[in-house]
Amino acid sequence: MLDITTTKQAIKSRLTRKKPQMDKLADYEVLIIGAGIAGIGMACRLQQLQHKNLFGHKGAKKQKQAKTQRFAILEKRADLGGTWDLFTYPGIRSDSDALTFGYNFRPWLDYRMLAAGGDIKRYIADTAREFGITEHIRYEHEVQKISWSSTDQLWTATIKNHASGEVLVKTAKFVVGATGYYDYEQGYRPHFDGEDDFRGRIVHPQHWDNLDYNDKKVVIIGSGATAMTLLPALVDEDSEQCARHVTMLQRTPTYVASVPGDDHAIDWLSGKFSPLSKEQVYTALRARNVLRQQGLYKLATHAPKLMKAVLKGSVTKELKGSGVDPKDCSRALYARLQSLGSTRLRYTRQ
Ligand SMILES: Cc1cc2nc3c(=O)[nH]c(=O)nc-3n(C[C@H](O)[C@H](O)[C@H](O)COP(=O)(O)OP(=O)(O)OC[C@H]3O[C@@H](n4cnc5c(N)ncnc54)[C@H](O)[C@@H]3O)c2cc1C
């Protein structure tokens, strides 16, 4: 049954509620937190909207909003790139192909698909420059608090400028959190029993800091994407440093697919006699890769047994002629895993 008193009260409160002051002047229309690939991408989108006259000051409000800047990116580090600025361990690279990792509005034109960390950072920086974003980035500005006012219809951000020590307060109509998903100061670091007796150094790849590993014995704990890119780089005899021996400790085995590191299709398909531009080919190849990834994801979730067979089949193919029997290999790995709770893969420098 309808409660008439409650309804009356609701209507009264609606009518008497303080109207939001939509026209209170903000410092920014949009505040973006973080200058990683996401924050820069967001800012590029705002620039594109402005060029189409869909974002920014227009019409009658123009005069009043002239003091409101369109957007700013607040970045607590001293440079842009986020992940690709922070991680500097040997071999750092993407594990997705650069066509799908790159922006759809700015082609990745390098033939290297598993892009090196430095190249990704350069791509982000070049994009920022090309879209006029660089001058909107405030470095060493950490957002420490944000709060929303329904009355003013504005966000208020408390920002610490680490260069000057100053604390600023800025308002914005919109806040975009492009802060990534992990702790920049302290990566996940479990305590290992007996680590106090260990005489070597324990390093998280997040804080690599020009580590000297030349001719040293190294243990990598974990077998995810970081470990997999780190290991071959540590035993690369052509690089300045090369470890003497590397052991990888693995708790949970992962399926690994081998994909080509290079793709020259952009150059071929947009060559001298092609009617297609590099940008058009990029768009088409990007769509192909997105569809392929979505297809593989569907296959893995709907037919996991088939997917396992496909992955194992490709490993068998890769190992052909290497003298390693993939069946013995996986049986040995699983046996070890069950008995020890970990699996060891050894790579020894000759
Ligand atoms: C080694 C490695 C390899 C990876 N490879 C891939 C891959 O191949 N494919 C893939 O899809 N993903 C990969 N990732 C995940 C990767 O982090 C994301 O794909 C992507 O780079 C995240 O971008 P982002 O801009 O969202 O965040 P980040 O790159 O994390 O950037 C966030 C930014 O926000 C800033 N920030 C955070 N908090 C504040 C604050 N309070 N105030 C001001 N600034 C702040 C940070 O300083 C940072 O610059 C990888 C990650 C790692 C570590």
Ligand as a Chemical Component Dictionary entry (heavy atoms), coordinates in Angstrom:
data_LIG
# 
_chem_comp.id                   LIG 
_chem_comp.type                 NON-POLYMER 
_chem_comp.pdbx_formal_charge   0 
_chem_comp.three_letter_code    LIG 
# 
loop_
_chem_comp_atom.comp_id 
_chem_comp_atom.atom_id 
_chem_comp_atom.alt_atom_id 
_chem_comp_atom.type_symbol 
_chem_comp_atom.charge 
_chem_comp_atom.model_Cartn_x 
_chem_comp_atom.model_Cartn_y 
_chem_comp_atom.model_Cartn_z 
_chem_comp_atom.pdbx_ordinal 
LIG C1  C1  C 0 56.064 -5.742 -17.432 1  
LIG C2  C2  C 0 54.670 -5.460 -17.877 2  
LIG C3  C3  C 0 54.254 -5.829 -19.149 3  
LIG C4  C4  C 0 52.950 -5.579 -19.546 4  
LIG N1  N1  N 0 52.561 -5.960 -20.812 5  
LIG C5  C5  C 0 51.281 -5.742 -21.185 6  
LIG C6  C6  C 0 50.839 -6.141 -22.487 7  
LIG O1  O1  O 0 51.579 -6.660 -23.285 8  
LIG N2  N2  N 0 49.539 -5.905 -22.809 9  
LIG C7  C7  C 0 48.675 -5.330 -21.930 10 
LIG O2  O2  O 0 47.507 -5.136 -22.267 11 
LIG N3  N3  N 0 49.086 -4.935 -20.717 12 
LIG C8  C8  C 0 50.356 -5.140 -20.321 13 
LIG N4  N4  N 0 50.750 -4.742 -19.068 14 
LIG C9  C9  C 0 49.818 -4.085 -18.195 15 
LIG C10 C10 C 0 50.039 -2.564 -18.343 16 
LIG O3  O3  O 0 50.353 -2.020 -17.109 17 
LIG C11 C11 C 0 48.819 -1.941 -18.948 18 
LIG O4  O4  O 0 48.454 -2.566 -20.108 19 
LIG C12 C12 C 0 48.987 -0.450 -19.287 20 
LIG O5  O5  O 0 50.306 -0.030 -19.560 21 
LIG C13 C13 C 0 48.434 0.286  -18.125 22 
LIG O6  O6  O 0 48.345 1.628  -18.523 23 
LIG P1  P1  P 0 47.621 2.692  -17.623 24 
LIG O7  O7  O 0 47.839 4.012  -18.273 25 
LIG O8  O8  O 0 46.239 2.251  -17.336 26 
LIG O9  O9  O 0 48.365 2.610  -16.225 27 
LIG P2  P2  P 0 49.948 2.819  -15.822 28 
LIG O10 O10 O 0 50.794 2.510  -16.989 29 
LIG O11 O11 O 0 50.088 2.063  -14.596 30 
LIG O12 O12 O 0 49.976 4.388  -15.585 31 
LIG C14 C14 C 0 49.349 4.952  -14.459 32 
LIG C15 C15 C 0 49.971 6.318  -14.206 33 
LIG O13 O13 O 0 49.215 6.954  -13.184 34 
LIG C16 C16 C 0 50.117 7.598  -12.287 35 
LIG N5  N5  N 0 49.450 7.743  -10.993 36 
LIG C17 C17 C 0 48.972 6.757  -10.199 37 
LIG N6  N6  N 0 48.403 7.283  -9.108  38 
LIG C18 C18 C 0 48.534 8.626  -9.195  39 
LIG C19 C19 C 0 48.136 9.722  -8.359  40 
LIG N7  N7  N 0 47.500 9.516  -7.197  41 
LIG N8  N8  N 0 48.425 10.979 -8.764  42 
LIG C20 C20 C 0 49.058 11.207 -9.935  43 
LIG N9  N9  N 0 49.460 10.213 -10.765 44 
LIG C21 C21 C 0 49.187 8.936  -10.407 45 
LIG C22 C22 C 0 51.321 6.660  -12.247 46 
LIG O14 O14 O 0 52.478 7.317  -11.792 47 
LIG C23 C23 C 0 51.404 6.230  -13.709 48 
LIG O15 O15 O 0 52.228 7.079  -14.461 49 
LIG C24 C24 C 0 52.033 -4.969 -18.651 50 
LIG C25 C25 C 0 52.467 -4.607 -17.373 51 
LIG C26 C26 C 0 53.752 -4.832 -16.989 52 
LIG C27 C27 C 0 54.177 -4.434 -15.618 53 
# 
loop_
_chem_comp_bond.comp_id 
_chem_comp_bond.atom_id_1 
_chem_comp_bond.atom_id_2 
_chem_comp_bond.value_order 
_chem_comp_bond.pdbx_ordinal 
LIG C1  C2  SING 1  
LIG C2  C3  SING 2  
LIG C2  C26 DOUB 3  
LIG C3  C4  DOUB 4  
LIG C4  N1  SING 5  
LIG C4  C24 SING 6  
LIG N1  C5  DOUB 7  
LIG C5  C6  SING 8  
LIG C5  C8  SING 9  
LIG C6  O1  DOUB 10 
LIG C6  N2  SING 11 
LIG N2  C7  SING 12 
LIG C7  O2  DOUB 13 
LIG C7  N3  SING 14 
LIG N3  C8  DOUB 15 
LIG C8  N4  SING 16 
LIG N4  C9  SING 17 
LIG N4  C24 SING 18 
LIG C9  C10 SING 19 
LIG C10 O3  SING 20 
LIG C10 C11 SING 21 
LIG C11 O4  SING 22 
LIG C11 C12 SING 23 
LIG C12 O5  SING 24 
LIG C12 C13 SING 25 
LIG C13 O6  SING 26 
LIG O6  P1  SING 27 
LIG P1  O7  DOUB 28 
LIG P1  O8  SING 29 
LIG P1  O9  SING 30 
LIG O9  P2  SING 31 
LIG P2  O10 DOUB 32 
LIG P2  O11 SING 33 
LIG P2  O12 SING 34 
LIG O12 C14 SING 35 
LIG C14 C15 SING 36 
LIG C15 O13 SING 37 
LIG C15 C23 SING 38 
LIG O13 C16 SING 39 
LIG C16 N5  SING 40 
LIG C16 C22 SING 41 
LIG N5  C17 SING 42 
LIG N5  C21 SING 43 
LIG C17 N6  DOUB 44 
LIG N6  C18 SING 45 
LIG C18 C19 SING 46 
LIG C18 C21 DOUB 47 
LIG C19 N7  SING 48 
LIG C19 N8  DOUB 49 
LIG N8  C20 SING 50 
LIG C20 N9  DOUB 51 
LIG N9  C21 SING 52 
LIG C22 O14 SING 53 
LIG C22 C23 SING 54 
LIG C23 O15 SING 55 
LIG C24 C25 DOUB 56 
LIG C25 C26 SING 57 
LIG C26 C27 SING 58 
# 
